[in-house]
């Protein structure tokens, strides 16, 4: 489910739970509205609110930490691409074909990963972003382009010890780039457990149901509860958006990859 969809669903469910509480309250016998009963409900609500606030805080911190980890790994990935290209350049003109493929791969990865931004200039496959998995950093065609770079390297034959050393370093760096690629692909997936998310939504629904049971029937109380539902829904929106670092309004910056592309094209 999308970030906006998750937030809207939580908002509607919380308001619905409040409405059920408001509707049920007049149907309750008078002994259920006694002061002691209301106090007990308030104590239970306080416990649930504290627990839900703790869980939401931990989820926000976890999502932000995951977002920062992916951002740092993307910077490392961009640096690995620059270092890899530098080694290929040191080898000599025999690596021009591999460097050209690497540059095309980087440009296509930027265009497909950040489709809402201005695509890079130059020649590269423009239709890669139409793949079903274009919202990931990589897709099958991008992976094939990177594989072609490694294939080009393995066909090279060094003519002196200096070239042999550069070729060995290049193959090691290529493997590091591939490993970094797969790491980012895996980190791009959502880590929020759906059963846990549904359980949290149930807890919040119970809280707002209790609000409806004890809230006075006036406009200010209903507006306050609605604002609380909006706040909870916005927190859910931020958590889900941070947990999907390459989709939604809050996304990883493309600046490191664009800087790497500028270096590759020098």
C-alpha positions, 0 to 999 in steps of 0.5 A, spaced: 500 500 500 502 507 498 504 512 503 498 516 502 493 510 502 496 507 509 495 514 512 488 515 509 486 508 511 488 509 519 485 516 519 478 513 516 479 507 521 480 512 527 474 516 526 470 510 525 472 507 531 470 514 535 464 514 531 462 507 534 464 509 541 459 516 540 454 511 538 454 506 543 455 511 549 447 513 549 445 505 549 449 504 555 446 503 562 447 508 567 451 504 571 456 503 566 457 511 566 458 511 573 464 515 575 468 509 577 467 506 570 469 512 567 476 513 571 477 505 569 476 507 562 481 513 563 486 509 566 486 503 561 486 509 555 492 512 559 496 505 559 494 504 551 496 511 549 503 511 553 504 504 549 502 506 542 506 512 543 512 508 545 511 504 539 510 509 534 516 513 537 520 506 536 518 505 529 519 512 527 526 512 529 527 505 526 525 508 519 529 514 520 535 509 521 534 505 515 533 511 511 539 514 513 543 507 512 540 507 505 543 514 504 550 512 506 550 506 502 548 510 496 554 515 497 559 509 498 556 506 492 557 512 488 564 513 491 565 505 488 563 507 481 568 513 481 574 509 484 572 503 479 572 508 473 579 511 475 582 504 475 579 503 468 582 510 466 589 508 469 589 501 465 589 505 458 585 506 452 583 498 452 578 500 457 574 505 453 569 500 452 568 498 459 568 505 461 562 507 456 558 502 458 559 504 466 557 511 464 551 509 460 549 504 466 550 510 471 545 514 467 540 509 466 540 508 473 539 515 475 533 516 470 530 509 472 530 510 480 528 518 480 523 518 474 520 525 477 527 528 476 530 531 470 534 525 467 541 525 465 543 528 458 547 523 453 546 517 450 543 511 454 537 506 454 531 511 455 526 506 456 529 502 462 524 506 466 518 503 463 520 496 467 515 494 472 520 494 477 523 501 475 522 504 482 528 500 485 535 502 484 536 496 479 532 492 474 534 486 469 536 490 464 541 495 468 544 489 471 545 486 464 549 492 463 553 492 469 555 485 467 557 487 460 562 491 464 565 485 468 565 481 461 569 487 458 574 487 463 575 479 463 577 479 456 583 484 457 590 482 457 595 486 460 601 488 457 606 490 463 606 489 470 603 496 471 597 494 467 596 487 470 596 491 477 590 495 474 586 490 471 587 486 478 584 492 482 579 493 477 576 486 477 576 487 485 573 494 485 568 491 480 566 485 485 565 491 490 560 495 486 556 489 484 556 487 492 554 494 493 548 494 488 545 488 491 545 491 498 542 497 496 537 493 492 535 489 498 535 495 503 530 498 498 524 494 500 520 495 506 522 492 512 515 494 516 511 487 518 504 488 515 501 483 521 505 488 526 502 494 522 495 491 523 496 490 530 498 497 531 492 500 527 488 495 532 491 498 538 490 505 536 482 503 534 481 501 541 484 508 544 479 512 539 473 507 541 475 509 548 475 516 546 468 516 543 465 513 549 468 518 554 468 524 550 462 529 551 458 530 545 460 537 543 464 540 537 470 542 540 471 535 543 470 532 536 474 537 533 480 535 538 479 527 536 479 529 529 486 533 530 489 527 534 487 522 528 490 527 523 496 527 527 497 519 528 495 518 520 501 523 519 506 519 523 504 513 520 505 517 513 512 519 515 514 512 517 511 508 511 515 513 507 521 513 510 521 505 510 521 506 502 527 510 501 526 510 493 518 512 493 514 517 495 515 524 497 521 523 502 526 520 497 534 519 497 537 524 494 540 523 487 546 528 488 551 522 489 550 518 483 549 525 479 556 527 481 559 520 480 556 520 473 559 527 472 566 524 474 565 518 469 564 522 463 570 527 464 
